[in-house]
């Protein structure tokens, strides 16, 4: 991705657009940052080796342009209502929130997200899953309309869980996983800004870790997972432990942010929401475990000539170090807490 200077320039503008939105004092400033961010991500999506990238970039542009125009219209309406001294302004606030939900890919405005993910390279998919969510989520945290957010949390967790059940493409699987995690992030907003930011950081770390593996071995479909890891059993175990960590299985680091959100929802007596989030996460864990079980337990045919080759040592050490943090991070945190 970074082998040409124009991509580096667009990447810097992309980051700048997000920073403008996050630090904006007015809604128009935030909208301007979102537009800069959108128009710099489109050139990054184009890839000569991937025939689906132009289709994905067009889908992404049309969806985001629609969300931007609705957002601008809602901002103008909001500012007009300010001048008219209307106290509630619930309609314009709901429109702003809907536009931001569409921009972030939250259910029920998720229709574009898996299709766009399918046409991207792994590095672009990682940007779309992590960095591109910062600005809409930050603006969403200012809009405390509990009812709309509650509906979006319920739909995101249900669609994110059930949508991934019959997927064979790893990019679509990661897209539905992202939709499910968005439900958890928005529910973390109920407590405080710090809670959802912490959840987002954990989610970003685990996604970077997993997508690093996928990109290193050029894995795009589920069946590639079973036939590729004859090089090293430790790589195979690390990869699947990362997958389970992203799903939030208790011994791993991915369980920690979920644990904190569950504790926060229990303290605020949001028992229905907590139960729904937990049950739907069990469904995502089901398809992760189904995938891992078949990879761990089945004895696949292992040709001898493959076992001689091994990937670059530096990349392997780097990825295995990240995997170690992902796998044993929660235990380390508990031990530190005990000794302190």
Protein Blocks (a to p, Z undefined) as FASTA:
>chain_A
ZZcfklmmmmmmmmmmmmmmmmpcbfklmmmmmmmmmmmmmmmmpcfklmklmmmmmmmm
mmmmmmmmmmmmmmmmmmmmmmnopaklmmmmmmmmmmmmmmnopafklmmmmmmmmmpc
fklmmmmmmmmmmmmmmmmmmmccfklmmmmmmmmmmmmmmmmmmpcbfklmmmmmmmmm
mmmmmmmmmmmmmlmmmmmmmmmmmmmmmmmmmmmnopabfklmmmmmmmbmklmmmmmm
mmmmmnopaklmklmmmmmmmmmmmmnopaklmmmmmmmmmmmmmmmmmmmmmmmmpccd
ddfklmmpccdfklmmmmmmmmmmmmmmmmmmmmmmmmZZ
